[in-house]
Amino acid sequence: MGVFYERRYQKLKKPVTREEKETQIRKEAKATLILFFICVIWHVGFGFGLSAISDLRIAGLPLWWIVSTPGVLVVAVIGVVILLTKVFVNFNLNDEEESISREVSCDEQ
């Protein structure tokens, strides 16, 4: 499993400059919103779609509820795993120059 993570971190470049960090933050936010809308569409689509079509019940629960509610949990978990492996990058939000200047100013006092 360690080899997988090493390859993953080699593929995803850590942002260095402030602009690269802001771009990465926007990319992560957009991907998260896309996953959110996929979950909403899944939940509402199967909830209303199957309730109009089928009266089938499993263990006393309507089919639309089984596919819609627990199903969206499965979709969300799979989506988060994909986001963590393909989109998100672990990086420090502080600017390196800024943190170095803070260390120097603390040492001077």
N, C-alpha and C positions, 0 to 999 in steps of 0.2 A: 504494500500500500504506500510505502514511503516513496517509491519510484514514481508512482502516479502523481503525488503532490510535487515532487521535484520537477517533473516535466511540465506540470501546470504552471508553476511559478516561473519557469524559463520562458513559457509562451506569453504570459501576461507581463507586460513591462510596467514597472512601478513608475508613476509620474514623479518628476523631479521639480520642474518649474511650477510656479503658481498657476499658469495657464493650463498646463497639463493636468494638474490636480482638479481645477475647476471643470475641465472637460470630462475627466473621469467621474466626478461627482454627478454631473448632468447625465452621463451615460447610465450610471447606476440608478438614478432617480427615474429616468425614462423606462428602463427595463422593469423596474418595480411597478410603475404605473401600468405598463402593458400587462404584467402578470395579474395585477389587481382587476383590470377590466376583463381579462380572460376568466377570472374567477366569478365576477359578477354576471357575465354573459352565461357561463355554465350554470350557475345557481338559478338565475331567473329563467333562462331558456328551458332547462329541464324541469324546473318547478311548474311553470305555466304550461309548457309544451306537453309534458306527460300527463298532467292532471286533466287536460282537455281530451286526451286520446284514450287513456287506459284507466280502468277501475281495478286493475290487478293489485292484489295485496300480498305481501310477504311478511310472515310473522305478525300479522295484524297491522302492519304499516303500509301505507300506499306506496306504490312503486316510484311515484314522482318524488316522494320524500327521501327514499333510500338512495336514488341516483343523485338527487339535487344536493342534499345536505352533507351526508358523509362523502359523497363524490367530490364536492368542492374542496373538502379537506385534503383528499388524496391529490387532487390537481394542484392545490396550493403547496403541499409538501414537495411534490415533484418539481414544481416551478422554482421553489426556493433552492433546492439542491442544484438545479441547472444554473440559477443566478449565481450561487456561491462558487460553482466550478468554472463558469464561462465568463462572467461579467465582473463580479466584485474583485477588487484588488486591495490588499491590506497595505496601507501607507500612512505616514505621519502627516497630519493636517498642518502642523506648524512648518513655517518656512525654515530651511536649514540655516540661511544667513541670519534670520531673526533670532533663532535659538542660540547661534554662536555668539551674536552680539550681546545677548542677555547674559550668557556665561561670562563674557569678558567684562561686562559692566558690573556683575556681581563680584568678580574677583578684584576689581579695582577698589571697591568700597571696603 
